[in-house]
Amino acid sequence: MAVFLCLATALVHVLLVFLHVAPPNPLSQRYSRQVNAWVFPLFEQNWRLFAPDPESVNRQISARTLHTAPDGTVRVSGWFDLTAVDNSAVEHNPFPSHTAQNMLRRAWSSYLDNHAVDDQPRSQRALMTQQYLTNIASERVAAHRGGSFEAIQLRVVTAPIAAPAPADGAAAVAPRAAETRYLPWWKVEADSHGN
């Protein structure tokens, strides 16, 4: 009897989860309340397991620094490609660090979620993500270039990923042009980059 009960429960579970993930149909619509009561919150299905956050653009995040000498002259460095550092840490590495792959990308995504296009933080969370992005950039620049600096600026070049060519021989859709966004200069505390 216990075996029969287990098989029946497993069969009902598979059927209800199937109705949940299947495209809308008369059966899933009719029993949606029962399906949702069974599936949520313990058995929710989504595609994030297979594609957590598929990228539709390539981003190149670069930073430059500003240093004021004791005599008052201001020196601005050239751009340093932070994305290239991340890519080189992952390329040809059979066990790349999750941090190397995602820290900068996720910091930028969080920044976008919390800031408007004018780059002014309007909440405590926005200020926190701005500081987090500043810390990542300043630590990486200091680790690769050395030297002291008082401020840092980021440049983000966003290039859409072109769609694959259609199989039927139709003309491919041309990708949009790349967009460049310059963030304001942000002050860097001396101890945040080892100076």
Wavefront OBJ file of the C-alpha trace (Angstrom):
o trace
v 0.000 0.000 0.000
v 2.850 2.450 0.863
v 4.486 1.805 -2.522
v 1.220 2.570 -4.319
v 0.778 5.802 -2.319
v 4.342 6.916 -3.148
v 3.863 6.179 -6.858
v 0.528 8.019 -6.950
v 2.031 11.057 -5.174
v 5.010 11.092 -7.553
v 2.710 10.855 -10.577
v 0.477 13.699 -9.338
v 3.581 15.795 -8.577
v 5.028 15.286 -12.059
v 1.666 16.110 -13.657
v 1.213 19.313 -11.630
v 4.771 20.516 -12.267
v 4.347 19.748 -15.973
v 1.152 21.830 -16.076
v 3.038 24.626 -14.332
v 5.939 24.779 -16.813
v 3.961 23.913 -19.956
v 2.737 26.669 -22.260
v -0.729 27.946 -21.303
v -3.415 25.461 -22.312
v -7.057 24.827 -21.345
v -6.122 22.213 -18.716
v -3.459 24.320 -16.984
v -5.729 27.377 -17.068
v -8.695 25.505 -15.638
v -6.679 24.054 -12.736
v -4.237 26.945 -12.270
v -5.290 27.541 -8.663
v -4.617 23.926 -7.690
v -1.378 23.785 -9.689
v -0.080 26.988 -8.073
v -1.089 25.796 -4.598
v 1.016 22.658 -5.115
v 3.988 24.256 -6.886
v 4.506 27.454 -4.871
v 6.702 27.984 -2.964
v 8.530 24.645 -2.688
v 8.536 23.317 -6.254
v 8.697 26.458 -8.358
v 10.279 25.861 -11.756
v 12.066 28.440 -13.862
v 14.857 28.493 -16.403
v 17.382 30.277 -14.199
v 19.123 27.000 -13.525
v 20.149 26.862 -17.190
v 20.583 30.560 -17.969
v 20.816 32.634 -14.775
v 21.307 35.979 -16.468
v 22.000 35.617 -20.172
v 23.884 38.596 -21.506
v 22.525 40.453 -24.516
v 25.387 42.978 -24.505
v 29.136 43.025 -24.023
v 30.391 45.578 -21.537
v 33.885 46.944 -21.241
v 34.429 48.754 -17.953
v 37.527 50.920 -17.743
v 38.837 53.245 -15.050
v 41.191 56.188 -14.868
v 42.563 57.951 -11.829
v 43.307 61.497 -10.764
v 46.236 62.500 -8.572
v 47.126 65.961 -7.327
v 50.852 66.430 -6.720
v 52.147 68.467 -3.740
v 52.883 71.386 -6.109
v 49.201 71.461 -7.154
v 49.532 69.923 -10.607
v 46.820 67.448 -11.496
v 47.677 64.238 -13.294
v 44.991 62.083 -14.936
v 46.016 58.559 -15.878
v 45.093 56.741 -19.056
v 42.181 54.324 -19.110
v 42.744 50.915 -17.493
v 40.536 48.072 -18.786
v 39.040 46.336 -15.723
v 37.023 43.928 -17.883
v 40.178 42.686 -19.604
v 41.681 41.857 -16.199
v 38.593 39.777 -15.363
v 38.650 38.058 -18.752
v 42.340 37.177 -18.459
v 41.734 35.681 -14.989
v 39.099 33.364 -16.480
v 40.593 32.558 -19.898
v 42.484 29.245 -20.078
v 41.698 28.584 -16.427
v 39.989 25.209 -15.965
v 38.607 26.273 -12.564
v 38.030 30.035 -12.760
v 36.983 31.909 -9.680
v 33.313 32.793 -9.492
v 34.410 36.152 -8.083
v 36.682 36.836 -11.059
v 33.824 36.107 -13.428
v 31.031 38.028 -11.764
v 32.070 40.638 -9.193
v 32.521 43.577 -11.546
v 29.593 42.596 -13.792
v 27.208 42.233 -10.866
v 28.419 45.448 -9.244
v 27.652 47.276 -12.494
v 24.218 45.620 -12.797
v 23.419 46.631 -9.234
v 24.586 50.179 -9.969
v 22.259 50.342 -12.990
v 19.350 49.057 -10.914
v 19.843 51.760 -8.281
v 20.846 54.853 -10.297
v 19.151 56.966 -12.923
v 21.049 58.135 -15.992
v 22.227 61.255 -14.124
v 24.297 58.990 -11.791
v 23.004 60.698 -8.644
v 22.384 58.324 -5.720
v 18.869 58.896 -4.402
v 18.807 56.218 -1.727
v 21.095 54.624 0.800
v 21.230 51.482 -1.351
v 22.278 53.534 -4.394
v 25.029 55.147 -2.362
v 26.164 51.719 -1.153
v 26.321 50.272 -4.703
v 28.242 53.335 -5.872
v 30.775 52.869 -3.066
v 31.022 49.139 -3.822
v 31.770 49.836 -7.492
v 34.302 52.508 -6.485
v 36.053 50.094 -4.124
v 36.290 47.318 -6.718
v 37.675 49.674 -9.366
v 40.161 51.446 -7.078
v 41.489 48.183 -5.603
v 42.020 46.671 -9.035
v 43.698 49.759 -10.449
v 45.973 50.028 -7.404
v 46.877 46.329 -7.619
v 47.874 46.547 -11.288
v 49.268 50.064 -11.567
v 50.290 51.119 -8.095
v 50.746 54.754 -7.170
v 48.450 57.012 -5.240
v 45.296 58.732 -6.429
v 42.467 60.702 -4.896
v 39.649 60.129 -7.385
v 38.544 57.576 -9.934
v 36.285 57.716 -12.977
v 34.661 54.813 -14.795
v 33.809 54.473 -18.471
v 31.415 51.753 -19.589
v 31.181 50.825 -23.268
v 28.084 48.737 -23.975
v 28.012 46.890 -27.300
v 24.923 44.830 -28.169
v 25.591 41.223 -29.134
v 24.598 40.682 -32.761
v 21.855 38.152 -33.427
v 22.905 35.078 -35.400
v 22.328 35.176 -39.131
v 18.940 33.756 -40.153
v 19.093 30.214 -41.487
v 16.747 30.999 -44.366
v 19.249 33.342 -46.018
v 17.382 36.535 -45.119
v 19.399 39.621 -44.343
v 20.706 39.738 -40.775
v 19.571 42.572 -38.563
v 22.395 45.029 -37.984
v 23.273 45.420 -34.295
v 22.802 48.775 -32.599
v 25.863 50.949 -32.187
v 27.894 50.750 -28.990
v 27.087 53.254 -26.260
v 29.693 54.874 -24.031
v 28.802 56.124 -20.565
v 31.170 58.196 -18.456
v 30.502 58.179 -14.736
v 31.422 61.173 -12.587
v 34.703 61.407 -10.724
v 34.391 59.750 -7.311
v 36.652 60.485 -4.353
v 38.682 57.519 -3.130
v 39.740 57.153 0.478
v 43.469 56.565 0.840
v 43.136 53.315 2.766
v 40.680 51.804 0.276
v 43.446 51.239 -2.292
v 46.438 50.644 -0.088
v 47.913 54.145 0.094
l 1 2 3 4 5 6 7 8 9 10 11 12 13 14 15 16 17 18 19 20 21 22 23 24 25 26 27 28 29 30 31 32 33 34 35 36 37 38 39 40 41 42 43 44 45 46 47 48 49 50 51 52 53 54 55 56 57 58 59 60 61 62 63 64 65 66 67 68 69 70 71 72 73 74 75 76 77 78 79 80 81 82 83 84 85 86 87 88 89 90 91 92 93 94 95 96 97 98 99 100 101 102 103 104 105 106 107 108 109 110 111 112 113 114 115 116 117 118 119 120 121 122 123 124 125 126 127 128 129 130 131 132 133 134 135 136 137 138 139 140 141 142 143 144 145 146 147 148 149 150 151 152 153 154 155 156 157 158 159 160 161 162 163 164 165 166 167 168 169 170 171 172 173 174 175 176 177 178 179 180 181 182 183 184 185 186 187 188 189 190 191 192 193 194 195
